[in-house]
Amino acid sequence: MDNNNLSLNSNTISNNQEVFIPGGQSLSSTDGMEWISQAWNLVKRKLGMWILLVIIYFIIISGLQLIPFLGIFAGILSSVLSGGIIALCEKQRTTGEFELGLLFSGFQKNFAPLLGVGALSFGIMLLGIIAMFITGGSAVTNIFLANQYGEIPLEILPSDLSPLLLGVFILFIFSIIAAALTWFAPALIILHNLKFGAAVSMSLEAVKKNLLPGFLFFIISGLMIVLSVVTLGLGFLVCIPILFASYYSSYRGIFIGKEKSSTLVN
């Protein structure tokens, strides 16, 4: 796959050549909107193929979840598929071609570190769920059990919602930690062959530098999801491809820069 000749070991940058920025650069808050816009520019050129990709992706994930004892691996393998989506985005941007088979390229190259990213995210979320159950006490347990049988009756909600809300808040914090550690990791592994530890560390560093654009990005993403629900789910056919491609556009915005003149990189 053509990675635009990006290399961590390159010391010389020729005129207008793109350069990889280890640790990423700090962007303005409005760049969070740019990630969405750039993702749409990529998706709209091959919208039909992107919709097909999303359908295949969810068939795979849903299929795994239906298989006893394998459902637990669906979330872990999603990072491997995310790596494939990154490779597909890079291919489309550099050649204009949409190569659907690249969705599975993560199983052929860099499989172990990509799987590690998924396992890390899964482990953090599992710890968050355990912490939520411990903090929320019987309220969380009762709601969880009631949810298995359909709607949750209001009478099972406790009069004091503080433990329940605290449990939800703790799970939210764990979700943020998982996202920060793994958001850019698949792209760094696929496009720059970084090891698992380096990719996760660099992803966290980049997120810390870009809290404001990241916050704006998630606000806009949330609004897109709400609008998709309002359209009886039809909006998801466009919304989900944009969110998938945003993994790539946000990576490029933070980690890829351009030099207008030849420079020696220390």
C-alpha positions in Angstrom: 0.0 0.0 0.0 1.2 3.5 -0.8 1.8 5.4 2.4 2.9 8.6 0.6 6.5 7.7 1.4 6.0 8.7 5.1 8.7 7.4 7.4 9.6 7.8 11.0 13.2 7.5 10.1 13.3 10.2 7.4 15.5 13.2 8.2 15.1 15.2 5.0 11.9 16.8 3.8 11.8 18.0 0.2 9.7 20.8 -1.1 6.0 20.5 -0.3 6.5 16.9 0.9 4.2 15.6 3.6 5.9 14.8 6.9 4.9 12.7 9.8 4.8 14.5 13.1 5.5 12.2 16.0 3.2 13.0 18.9 1.0 15.1 16.6 0.4 18.8 16.4 -2.0 21.0 18.4 -4.9 22.3 16.3 -7.5 24.9 16.8 -11.0 24.0 18.0 -12.6 24.5 14.6 -10.4 21.8 13.1 -12.9 19.3 14.7 -15.4 20.5 12.1 -12.8 20.1 9.4 -12.4 16.4 10.2 -16.1 15.9 9.5 -15.9 18.0 6.3 -12.8 16.2 5.0 -14.4 12.8 5.8 -17.5 13.7 3.8 -15.4 14.8 0.9 -13.8 11.4 0.9 -17.0 9.5 1.4 -19.2 11.3 -1.2 -17.0 10.3 -4.1 -17.7 6.6 -3.5 -20.9 6.8 -1.4 -22.4 3.6 -2.6 -19.2 1.6 -1.9 -19.0 3.2 1.6 -22.5 2.2 2.4 -21.7 -1.3 1.2 -18.6 -1.3 3.5 -20.7 -0.3 6.5 -23.2 -3.0 5.8 -20.5 -5.7 5.6 -18.8 -4.3 8.7 -22.0 -4.6 10.8 -22.9 -8.0 9.4 -19.5 -9.3 10.5 -19.7 -7.7 14.0 -23.4 -8.8 14.5 -22.6 -12.3 13.2 -19.8 -12.7 15.8 -22.1 -11.5 18.6 -24.6 -14.2 17.7 -22.1 -17.0 18.0 -21.8 -18.3 21.6 -18.4 -17.4 23.3 -17.3 -15.5 20.2 -19.4 -12.4 20.8 -16.9 -11.2 23.3 -14.3 -11.0 20.5 -16.5 -8.7 18.3 -15.3 -5.6 20.0 -11.7 -6.7 20.1 -11.7 -7.5 16.3 -13.3 -4.1 15.5 -9.9 -2.5 15.9 -8.5 -4.8 13.2 -11.3 -3.8 10.9 -10.6 -0.2 11.8 -7.1 -0.6 10.6 -8.5 -1.9 7.3 -10.7 1.1 7.0 -7.7 3.4 7.5 -5.8 1.5 4.7 -8.9 1.9 2.5 -9.1 5.6 3.1 -5.4 6.0 2.3 -5.8 4.1 -0.9 -8.8 6.2 -2.0 -7.1 9.5 -1.1 -3.9 8.7 -3.0 -5.3 6.8 -6.0 -9.0 7.6 -6.2 -9.8 3.9 -6.0 -12.1 2.3 -3.5 -10.6 -1.1 -2.7 -13.2 -2.9 -0.6 -10.9 -5.8 0.1 -8.6 -3.6 2.2 -11.2 -3.8 4.9 -9.6 -7.1 5.9 -6.0 -5.9 5.4 -5.5 -5.7 9.1 -5.8 -9.5 9.3 -2.8 -9.8 6.9 -0.5 -7.1 8.2 0.1 -5.7 11.7 -2.6 -8.1 13.1 -1.0 -8.5 16.5 -0.7 -4.8 17.4 -4.2 -4.0 16.0 -5.6 -6.9 18.1 -3.8 -5.5 21.1 -5.5 -2.1 20.6 -8.9 -3.8 20.6 -8.0 -5.9 23.6 -6.9 -2.7 25.5 -10.1 -0.9 24.7 -12.2 -4.0 25.7 -10.2 -4.4 28.9 -10.7 -0.7 29.9 -14.4 -0.8 29.2 -14.7 -4.1 31.2 -13.1 -2.4 34.2 -15.4 0.6 33.7 -18.5 -1.7 33.7 -17.2 -3.5 36.9 -16.6 -0.1 38.5 -20.1 1.0 37.5 -21.7 -2.1 39.1 -19.7 -1.6 42.3 -20.5 2.1 42.6 -24.1 1.9 41.4 -24.9 -1.1 43.7 -28.2 -2.9 43.4 -29.8 -0.2 41.2 -27.4 -0.9 38.3 -27.9 -4.7 38.8 -31.7 -4.4 38.8 -31.7 -2.3 35.7 -29.3 -4.6 33.9 -31.5 -7.7 34.8 -34.7 -5.9 33.8 -33.2 -4.8 30.5 -32.8 -8.5 29.6 -36.6 -8.9 29.5 -37.6 -5.7 27.6 -38.5 -2.3 29.0 -37.2 -1.2 32.3 -40.1 -0.5 34.8 -39.9 2.9 36.5 -40.6 1.4 39.9 -37.2 -0.4 40.0 -35.4 2.9 40.0 -34.2 3.9 43.4 -35.4 7.1 45.1 -31.8 8.2 45.4 -30.3 8.3 42.0 -26.9 9.5 43.1 -25.2 6.0 43.2 -26.7 5.2 39.7 -25.6 8.5 38.2 -22.1 8.2 39.7 -21.8 4.7 38.2 -22.8 6.0 34.8 -20.3 8.9 35.1 -17.5 6.5 36.1 -18.3 4.3 33.0 -18.2 7.5 30.9 -14.7 8.4 32.2 -13.5 4.9 31.4 -14.9 5.3 27.9 -13.0 8.6 27.4 -9.8 6.9 28.5 -10.3 4.0 26.1 -11.0 6.4 23.3 -7.9 8.5 24.0 -5.6 5.5 24.1 -7.0 3.9 20.9 -8.4 6.6 18.6 -5.3 7.1 16.5 -3.5 3.8 17.2 -4.9 1.8 14.2 -3.8 4.6 11.8 -0.3 4.8 13.4 0.1 1.0 13.2 -1.2 0.6 9.7 0.4 3.6 8.0 3.6 3.9 10.0 4.2 0.4 11.3 4.4 1.6 14.9 4.5 -1.0 17.7 1.5 -1.4 20.0 3.0 0.5 22.9 4.3 3.4 20.8 1.0 3.8 18.9 -1.1 3.8 22.1 1.2 6.3 23.8 1.3 8.6 20.8 -2.5 8.4 20.4 -2.9 9.6 24.1 -0.4 12.4 23.5 -2.2 13.6 20.5 -5.6 13.6 22.2 -4.2 15.6 25.1 -3.0 18.2 22.7 -6.4 18.5 20.9 -9.0 18.4 23.6 -11.0 21.3 22.1 -11.2 20.1 18.5 -11.9 16.6 19.8 -14.8 17.9 22.0 -16.3 19.8 19.1 -15.9 16.8 16.9 -17.9 14.6 19.3 -20.6 17.2 19.7 -21.1 17.3 15.9 -20.9 13.5 15.7 -23.6 13.3 18.4 -25.9 15.7 16.5 -25.4 13.6 13.4 -26.4 10.5 15.2 -29.5 12.2 16.6 -30.5 13.4 13.1 -30.0 9.9 11.8 -32.4 8.5 14.4 -34.9 11.2 13.5 -34.8 10.1 9.9 -35.8 6.6 11.1 -32.3 5.3 10.8 -31.8 6.2 7.1 -29.4 8.9 8.0 -27.0 6.2 9.4 -26.3 5.2 5.8 -24.4 8.5 5.4 -23.5 9.2 9.1 -21.6 6.0 9.8 -19.4 6.2 6.7 -18.5 9.8 7.6 -17.7 8.7 11.2 -15.6 5.8 9.9 -13.6 8.1 7.6 -13.2 10.7 10.4 -10.7 8.3 12.0 -8.5 8.9 9.0 -9.2 12.6 8.5 -8.5 13.4 12.2 -5.3 11.4 12.0 -4.1 13.3 9.0 -5.0 16.6 10.5 -3.0 16.0 13.6 -0.1 13.8 12.5 0.6 15.0 8.9 2.2 18.3 8.1 3.7 19.9 5.0 7.0 21.7 4.5 7.3 24.3 1.8 11.0 24.2 1.7 13.8 21.6 2.2 14.4 21.2 5.9 16.6 19.1 8.1 14.5 17.3 10.8 16.3 16.7 14.0 
